[in-house]
Amino acid sequence: MTRRTRVFLATTAVGLSLAGAAYANFPRLNAAEADIRNAIANLRAAPGIYEGHKAAAMDLLERAYGELQAAKGSVR
């Protein structure tokens, strides 16, 4: 195994462990993100007969999802 491969594998392992730690540190935010993703999926599957309200709701949910991502990113 080359040095470059070892470095790549080591940094990948560190990144995955940090990602796992971040996931474990925010169980409520992670649950909220899952709920938001589910709500967006349900809205996408709904018929488009809601005079723009469906699109507005999806936009708000996507913004809320982004805020949760930002909140998790701001905690170090």
N, C-alpha and C positions, 0 to 999 in steps of 0.2 A: 504494500500500500504506500502510495507516495505521500510526502509531507502535505502537499496540497489537499489530498483526499482526507487525511487525518484532521487537518484544520477545518475543512468543510463539515465533516461529521461532528466534530466537537462543537462548532458554533451552532450547528443545527440542533444538536442535543440540548445545548444551553437555551436556545430560543424556544424549543418545545417545552422545556421544563418551566421557563418563565411564563409561557402562555398558559400552561396548566395551573401555575400558581395564581396568575391573574384571574383565571376563571373561578378558582376556588375562593378567592378573596371577595367576590361580588355575587353571592348566590341570588340575592333579591334582584339585583340589576340584570343578571343573566336571565332570570325567570321573566322579568318584564320585557326584555328583548325578545325572548321566545314568544311571548304573548303578542307583541307588536308584529312580529313576522307572521304569525298565524292570522292576525286580524287583516294584515295587508293581503295575504293570500286569499282569505275569504272575500274581501272586497273585490279583488281582481276577478274572482269567479262569479261574482254577482252580476246580474244584467245591468246594462248602462242606462237605466231609466230614471235616474235620480237627479236630473237637472243640474249637474255639476257638483252636487253634494258628495257623491262617491269620490270624485277626484280630489275635492278639498279635504276629505277625511284621510285619504291616502297620503296626501302631501303632509298633513299634520302628523300622521303616524311616522312617516319617514323622517321628519324633523325631530320628533321625539326620540326615535331610534338613534339618530345622530347625536343628540344631547346625552343619551346614556353612554354612547361610545366615548364622547368627550369627557364625561364625568369619570369614567374608569381610567381614561388616559391621564387625567389631571392628578390622580392619586399615585404617589410614588412611595 
